[in-house]
Amino acid sequence: LAFPCCHRLTAQRCYRCASVIHMLGAWFRNDGGRDLLRRESNLSESSETQKGKRKHPHLVLLVALVVAMLALILSIIAVTVSLNTGSRATNDATLAISRSPVGTNLGGWLVLEDWFFSGDRGQFVMTKDKKGAGECLPPMLQGVNETWPSEGILVHRLNKSFGKKKAAMVFEAHRRDFIGESDFAKMRLLGIQLVRVPITWAAFADALAPIDENAFGSHNGENDTVLVPDPFYTDSVAMVTIPRSLLRNLLAMAGRHQLKIVFDIHAMPGGSADGTFNGVWPNPPVFWSSSVKGASNMKLTEAGLRIANALIKWVENLDPAFQQAVGGLTLMNEPAHMSALSKFASESQILDWLAAGAELFRKSKLPDLGVQLYVNIIGTAFPGWQVPWDWWTQTFSQAERSSWAIIDVHWYGAWNDKCQGKVVASQGFTCDQPLSEIRKTVYDCIEKDMKPFADSVGSSLKATSEFSCGTFENALLGCNDQEVLRTFLDAQLEVFAKYDITPFFWTWRMPYGKIYERQWSLKMLADMEDMPPVHPCSPGLGLVNP
């Protein structure tokens, strides 16, 4: 009975309807139902007494019982809708998308990228202007006078303008506002099972205390939100620590909704990739070739392994209740992305670091605890964009590749000429083509990449921890029709399923990147996003004082 009702509602309203039905059912099953039966019975007897006779003494009781049973049935239906775990979206008739990815990402929450916060003025997904596209960081920072290019530059500027405490407060406010319990409930409703959570190295900044005790070891990593300098760009880049109590709260929320978290170290000291997500952009990435500044002279690659090991040890030592909500770890996101062009890292440097990180994981308790290692690797790091897949099979045994070691690649059609969708002439498709033609183009295009990938790694566990519905890197010229984008999504998911690849949509929400939101927000595609954004994001609005 609930399904026909939900068929006429948006997914968000259906979700609210189901919640009310569930509460109603719970009330009937408990004291409320019994009280109603008693009241109806008493009213019936009183009425019949006044008339001097009793007609059908059990009729009212029977009707009340039927009503209570109906409420119970509706409650069961509502719970079924909210707890479905399949990869197909929970009941096709109730949701805006017919098929959901197994996973999604919480991009823009604990790792910042400028384009997520570009307000109305965004254009390119990979920012080309070194000034960056960041306009805000709501709710406190509602607009800047000078756009920011990366998280580390933003933190440095906030510190310079307002001081360390207020800079940290801006980040605390953002982190408490951007993701909440309702997001996990909606993910569960969609059938999401895994949530990839990008974090910066600053979540485990205290692991770098041997470099400088005062800079990295004087705070409480469990509870403190403080500023720490980048170990190489000490005078121009800073990060805000991520208290591990926040990560435990995240695991608790995930557990309440039967979701598992994949922690992803998205940004390393000095920058281990070339892009605005690396924390130091537009400074060049120096992770692979440089040492930290200061007396220790520790190599940045060693500092990165210390960060990775700290994450592993932290998960090892979690209470079982939190530990059960950890699905996996990624020790480095997109290692040496764009080195194929800039040549800032060699093939051996990249693969040796990944092997060293894997060895730390292998020797830990995590494989036996059911936690998996997502080994992310990207073609843009290697000459000719050719990944040396034989490294994968040589580094991990067949038993490991079928149990805890997952080979992970990213796939984006926005940068592939043959897959792009535009409002202007395109080698891929134009946004006004019939949906059947668009679907075939996208399906054929992604299969040309996923089939060789699957063939190269054999029977290994496989994932694509980032993909999206961005049809073109210049979002202004990409497709924005929701049915086109949902077709784009479904075609990708069909190919991932064909080759047994676990997909994670990038990203869950992007309320302050208006130009990109339709193509890059799963929450928007599923018609679950609050509209319009709660807070403004416009140039010059400045800082809101608490």
C-alpha positions in Angstrom: 0.0 0.0 0.0 2.9 2.4 0.6 4.4 1.8 -2.8 1.6 3.3 -4.9 1.7 6.3 -2.6 5.5 6.7 -3.0 5.2 6.3 -6.8 3.7 9.8 -6.9 6.2 11.4 -4.7 9.8 12.5 -5.1 12.4 10.3 -3.4 12.9 12.8 -0.6 9.1 13.0 0.2 8.8 9.3 -0.1 11.6 8.9 2.4 9.7 11.2 4.8 6.5 9.4 4.2 8.1 6.0 4.9 9.5 7.4 8.2 6.1 8.6 9.3 4.5 5.3 8.5 7.2 3.5 10.4 6.6 5.6 13.5 2.8 5.1 13.1 3.3 1.3 13.0 5.6 1.4 16.0 2.9 3.3 18.0 0.2 0.8 17.1 2.4 -2.1 18.0 3.1 -0.7 21.5 0.9 1.0 24.1 -0.8 3.4 21.6 -2.6 0.5 19.8 -3.8 -1.1 23.0 -5.0 2.2 24.3 -7.0 2.8 21.1 -8.6 -0.6 21.4 -9.6 0.1 25.0 -11.0 3.5 24.2 -13.0 2.2 21.2 -14.4 -0.7 23.3 -15.4 1.7 26.1 -17.0 4.1 23.7 -19.0 1.3 22.2 -20.2 0.0 25.5 -21.2 3.5 26.7 -23.1 4.2 23.6 -25.0 1.0 23.7 -25.8 1.4 27.4 -27.5 4.8 26.6 -29.6 3.1 24.0 -30.5 0.4 26.4 -29.1 -2.5 24.4 -25.9 -3.7 22.8 -25.6 -4.4 19.1 -22.6 -6.3 17.7 -20.4 -6.0 20.8 -17.3 -7.2 18.9 -17.6 -5.1 15.8 -15.6 -2.1 16.9 -12.9 -4.3 18.4 -12.6 -6.1 15.1 -12.3 -2.9 13.1 -9.7 -1.6 15.5 -7.7 -4.8 15.1 -7.8 -4.5 11.3 -6.6 -0.9 11.5 -3.7 -2.0 13.8 -2.7 -4.8 11.4 -2.8 -2.4 8.5 -0.4 -0.1 10.3 1.9 -3.0 11.1 2.0 -4.0 7.4 2.8 -0.4 6.3 5.5 -0.3 8.9 7.1 -3.4 7.6 7.0 -2.0 4.1 8.6 1.2 5.2 11.4 -0.7 7.0 12.0 -2.8 3.9 12.3 0.3 1.7 14.8 2.0 4.1 17.0 -1.1 4.7 17.3 -2.6 1.2 21.0 -3.3 0.5 21.0 -4.3 -3.1 23.0 -2.5 -5.8 19.7 -1.7 -7.6 18.0 1.4 -6.0 15.4 0.5 -3.4 12.2 0.0 -5.4 12.6 1.5 -8.8 9.1 3.2 -8.6 10.0 5.3 -5.6 13.4 6.8 -6.5 14.7 9.1 -9.2 17.5 6.6 -10.2 16.7 3.0 -11.1 20.2 1.6 -10.2 22.6 2.8 -7.5 26.3 2.3 -7.2 27.5 0.1 -4.4 29.6 3.0 -3.0 29.8 6.8 -3.0 32.4 9.4 -1.8 32.2 12.1 0.7 34.3 14.5 -1.3 34.5 18.1 -0.2 34.0 17.2 3.5 37.4 16.4 5.1 39.4 17.1 2.0 38.7 20.4 0.1 38.9 21.0 -3.6 38.4 24.5 -4.9 35.8 23.7 -7.6 33.4 22.2 -5.0 33.1 25.8 -3.5 33.1 27.9 -6.6 29.6 29.2 -6.2 28.0 30.4 -9.5 31.3 30.9 -11.2 32.8 27.5 -11.8 33.8 26.1 -15.2 36.6 23.6 -15.4 36.7 20.5 -13.1 40.5 20.6 -13.2 41.1 24.2 -12.5 43.4 25.8 -15.1 43.9 29.2 -13.5 46.5 29.0 -10.7 44.5 31.5 -8.7 42.0 28.7 -8.1 38.2 28.7 -8.1 37.3 28.5 -4.4 34.9 31.3 -3.4 33.8 30.2 0.1 33.7 27.5 2.8 30.3 27.8 4.4 28.8 28.3 6.9 31.3 30.7 8.3 33.3 31.7 5.3 30.6 32.8 2.9 32.8 34.6 0.4 36.4 35.6 -0.2 38.0 38.6 -2.0 40.7 36.4 -3.6 39.8 32.9 -4.8 41.6 30.0 -3.2 43.3 27.2 -5.2 43.8 24.4 -2.6 43.1 23.6 1.0 46.6 24.3 2.2 46.6 27.7 0.7 43.2 28.6 2.1 44.3 27.6 5.6 47.5 29.7 5.3 45.5 32.7 4.2 42.8 32.3 7.0 45.6 32.1 9.5 47.3 35.2 8.2 44.0 37.2 8.2 42.2 35.9 11.2 44.6 33.8 13.3 44.9 30.1 14.1 41.9 29.7 16.3 39.4 31.3 13.9 40.9 29.5 11.0 40.4 26.2 12.8 36.9 27.3 13.7 36.0 27.8 10.1 36.9 24.2 9.4 35.1 22.9 12.4 31.9 24.6 11.3 32.2 23.3 7.8 32.8 19.7 9.0 29.8 19.8 11.3 27.5 21.3 8.7 28.4 19.5 5.4 27.6 15.9 6.3 25.0 14.6 8.8 23.0 11.6 10.0 20.3 12.2 7.3 22.9 11.7 4.6 23.6 8.2 5.8 19.9 7.4 6.0 19.5 8.6 2.4 22.5 6.6 1.2 21.0 3.5 2.9 17.7 4.2 1.2 19.5 4.2 -2.2 21.1 0.8 -1.5 24.6 2.3 -0.9 26.8 -0.1 1.1 30.2 1.5 1.1 31.2 5.1 1.7 34.7 6.2 0.8 35.9 9.1 3.0 38.8 11.1 1.7 41.0 12.5 4.5 44.3 14.5 4.5 47.5 13.5 6.2 46.6 15.9 9.0 44.3 13.3 10.5 47.5 11.7 11.7 49.8 14.7 11.8 51.1 13.6 15.3 52.8 10.6 13.5 55.3 13.2 12.2 56.3 14.3 15.7 59.9 13.0 15.1 60.2 15.7 12.5 59.3 18.6 14.8 57.7 17.8 18.2 56.3 21.3 18.6 54.8 21.6 15.1 53.3 18.1 14.9 53.3 16.5 18.4 52.1 19.2 20.8 48.3 18.6 20.1 46.0 15.9 21.1 45.3 14.0 17.9 42.1 12.4 19.3 40.3 15.7 20.0 42.1 18.8 18.9 41.4 20.8 15.7 44.6 22.8 15.2 46.7 24.1 12.4 49.9 22.3 11.3 52.4 23.4 8.7 53.1 21.3 5.6 56.5 19.6 6.3 58.0 21.0 3.1 56.0 24.2 2.3 56.3 25.2 5.9 55.9 29.0 5.3 53.1 29.0 2.7 50.9 25.9 3.2 49.1 24.6 6.3 46.4 22.1 7.1 43.8 21.7 9.8 44.0 18.5 11.8 41.0 16.1 11.7 40.3 14.9 15.2 40.1 11.1 15.4 37.0 11.5 17.6 35.3 12.9 14.5 36.3 9.7 12.6 34.9 7.5 15.3 31.6 9.5 15.3 31.6 8.9 11.5 32.0 5.1 12.1 29.2 5.2 14.7 26.8 6.9 12.2 27.8 4.5 9.5 27.2 1.5 11.8 23.7 2.8 12.7 22.8 2.6 9.0 24.6 -0.6 8.2 27.2 1.1 6.0 30.9 0.5 5.9 33.6 3.2 5.6 36.6 3.2 3.3 39.2 5.7 4.6 41.2 7.2 1.8 44.4 9.2 2.4 43.7 11.7 -0.4 46.5 14.3 0.2 50.1 13.6 1.4 52.7 16.1 2.8 54.3 18.1 0.0 51.8 16.9 -2.6 51.9 13.4 -4.0 49.9 14.2 -7.1 49.4 17.3 -9.4 45.9 18.7 -8.8 43.9 21.0 -6.5 43.1 18.0 -4.2 46.7 17.6 -3.3 46.6 20.3 -0.6 49.5 22.4 -1.9 48.5 23.3 -5.5 49.6 25.3 -7.4 52.9 24.6 -5.8 54.6 21.6 -7.6 54.2 18.2 -5.9 57.5 17.3 -4.2 56.5 14.2 -2.2 58.5 11.8 -4.4 61.7 13.7 -4.6 62.2 15.9 -1.6 62.8 15.8 2.2 61.0 17.6 5.0 62.4 21.0 6.0 64.3 21.0 9.3 66.9 19.1 11.1 65.5 15.6 10.7 65.9 15.7 6.9 63.4 12.8 6.7 62.3 11.9 3.1 58.7 12.9 2.4 58.0 9.3 1.2 59.0 8.1 4.6 56.8 10.7 6.2 53.9 9.3 4.0 54.6 5.8 5.2 54.4 7.0 8.8 51.0 8.6 8.1 49.8 5.3 6.4 51.0 3.2 9.3 49.4 5.5 11.8 46.0 5.0 10.1 46.5 1.2 10.0 47.4 1.1 13.7 44.5 3.3 14.6 42.0 1.0 12.9 43.7 -2.0 14.5 43.2 -0.6 18.0 39.6 0.6 17.5 36.9 -0.9 19.8 35.1 -3.7 17.9 31.9 -1.7 17.6 33.7 0.9 15.6 36.0 -1.6 13.8 33.1 -3.4 12.3 32.1 -0.3 10.4 35.5 -0.1 8.6 35.3 -1.7 5.2 38.8 -0.7 3.9 41.7 1.6 3.5 43.4 3.5 0.7 46.9 4.5 1.7 47.3 7.0 -1.2 44.9 8.4 -3.7 46.0 8.7 -7.3 49.7 8.3 -6.7 51.7 10.7 -8.9 48.7 11.7 -11.0 49.9 13.7 -14.0 53.6 12.6 -13.7 53.3 11.2 -17.2 53.4 14.8 -18.3 55.4 16.6 -15.6 57.8 13.7 -14.8 58.0 14.4 -11.1 58.0 10.7 -10.1 59.4 7.5 -11.7 57.6 4.2 -12.1 59.9 2.5 -9.6 59.3 5.3 -7.0 55.5 4.9 -7.3 55.4 1.1 -7.3 57.9 0.7 -4.5 56.0 3.1 -2.2 52.7 1.2 -2.9 54.4 -2.1 -2.2 55.9 -0.7 1.1 52.5 0.5 2.2 50.9 -2.9 1.3 53.5 -4.6 3.4 52.5 -2.5 6.4 48.9 -3.6 5.9 49.9 -7.2 5.3 51.7 -7.4 8.6 48.8 -5.9 10.5 45.8 -7.6 12.0 43.5 -5.9 9.4 43.4 -8.7 6.8 42.2 -11.1 9.5 39.6 -8.6 10.7 38.0 -8.4 7.3 39.3 -4.9 6.4 40.4 -4.6 2.8 43.2 -2.6 1.1 42.2 -0.6 -1.9 45.4 -0.1 -4.0 44.6 2.9 -6.1 46.7 3.3 -9.3 46.3 5.7 -12.1 47.5 5.6 -15.7 48.4 9.3 -15.8 51.3 8.6 -13.5 53.1 6.4 -16.1 54.8 6.9 -19.5 52.2 6.6 -22.3 49.6 6.3 -19.5 50.2 2.6 -19.5 49.9 0.9 -16.1 52.4 -2.0 -15.5 49.8 -4.5 -14.5 52.4 -7.3 -14.0 53.4 -5.4 -10.9 50.1 -6.2 -9.4 50.2 -9.9 -9.8 53.9 -10.0 -8.7 53.3 -8.0 -5.6 50.2 -9.7 -4.3 49.5 -13.5 -4.1 46.4 -15.0 -5.7 45.0 -15.6 -2.2 45.5 -11.9 -1.3 44.0 -10.7 -4.5 40.9 -12.7 -3.9 40.5 -11.8 -0.2 41.8 -8.4 1.0 43.8 -6.7 -1.8 41.6 -4.8 -4.2 43.0 -3.2 -7.3 41.4 0.2 -7.7 41.2 2.5 -10.8 39.3 5.7 -11.5 37.3 6.3 -14.6 35.9 9.6 -15.9 34.3 10.1 -19.3 34.7 13.9 -19.0 38.3 13.7 -20.3 37.8 11.0 -22.9 37.1 12.5 -26.4 35.1 9.4 -27.5 33.0 9.4 -24.3 32.2 13.1 -23.8 28.8 14.5 -23.9 28.5 18.2 -24.9 26.0 20.9 -26.0 28.4 21.5 -28.9 29.8 19.2 -31.5 31.3 16.1 -29.9 33.2 13.0 -30.9 31.2 11.2 -28.2 27.6 12.4 -28.1 25.6 15.6 -28.0 23.2 16.2 -25.1 20.1 16.2 -27.3 20.6 12.8 -28.9 18.1 10.0 -28.1 18.7 8.4 -24.8 19.2 5.0 -26.5 22.1 6.4 -28.6 23.7 8.1 -25.6 23.5 4.9 -23.6 25.1 2.8 -26.3 27.9 5.4 -26.8 28.7 5.5 -23.1 28.4 1.7 -22.7 30.8 0.9 -25.6 33.2 3.6 -24.5 33.6 2.5 -20.9 33.8 -1.1 -21.9 36.8 -0.4 -24.0 38.6 0.6 -20.8 37.1 -1.8 -18.3 37.5 -5.0 -20.3 41.3 -4.6 -20.7 41.5 -3.7 -17.0 39.6 -6.8 -15.9 41.6 -9.0 -18.3 44.9 -7.6 -17.0 44.2 -8.4 -13.4 42.4 -11.7 -13.9 40.3 -12.9 -11.0 41.5 -10.1 -8.6 39.0 -8.1 -6.6 38.4 -4.9 -8.5 37.0 -1.4 -7.8 36.5 1.9 -9.4 36.6 4.2 -6.3 35.8 7.3 -8.4 33.5 7.8 -11.4 30.8 10.4 -12.1 28.2 11.7 -14.5 30.4 14.6 -15.5 30.1 14.5 -19.3 32.7 17.1 -20.1 35.6 18.7 -18.2 34.2 22.2 -19.1 31.0 21.8 -17.1 29.4 24.8 -18.7 29.3 22.8 -22.0 28.5 19.4 -20.5 25.0 17.8 -20.3 22.6 18.9 -17.5 19.4 17.2 -18.5 18.7 14.8 -15.6 17.4 11.9 -17.8 20.6 12.2 -19.9 22.7 12.1 -16.8 20.8 9.2 -15.3 21.3 7.3 -18.5 25.0 8.1 -18.4 25.0 6.7 -14.8 23.1 3.5 -15.6 25.3 2.6 -18.6 28.4 2.9 -16.5 26.9 0.8 -13.7 26.0 -1.9 -16.1 29.5 -2.2 -17.4 31.0 -2.2 -13.8 28.5 -5.0 -12.9 29.5 -7.0 -16.1 33.2 -7.1 -15.1 32.5 -7.4 -11.3 34.0 -4.0 -10.5 32.8 -2.3 -7.3 31.9 1.3 -8.2 32.0 4.4 -6.0 30.3 7.6 -7.3 32.3 10.8 -7.0 30.7 12.5 -5.1 27.8 12.5 -2.7 27.0 16.2 -2.6 28.2 19.5 -4.0 25.8 22.2 -2.9 28.3 25.1 -3.3 29.5 24.2 -6.8 26.3 25.1 -8.7 27.8 24.6 -12.2 28.9 21.1 -11.4 26.3 19.8 -9.0 23.9 18.1 -11.5 26.7 16.1 -13.0 28.8 15.3 -10.0 26.4 15.0 -7.0 24.7 11.6 -6.5 22.4 13.2 -3.9 21.2 15.6 -6.6 20.8 12.9 -9.2 18.7 10.9 -6.7 16.5 14.0 -6.1 17.5 13.9 -2.4 19.3 17.3 -2.1 17.9 20.2 -0.2 17.4 23.1 -2.6 18.6 25.8 -2.7 21.8 25.6 -0.6 21.3 26.6 3.0 24.2 29.1 3.0 25.4 31.7 0.5 28.7 31.4 -1.4 29.5 34.6 -3.2 32.6 36.8 -3.7 33.3 39.3 -0.9 30.7 38.2 1.6 33.5 37.6 4.1 33.6 35.7 7.4 30.6 35.3 9.8 31.7 35.7 13.4 30.3 33.2 15.9 
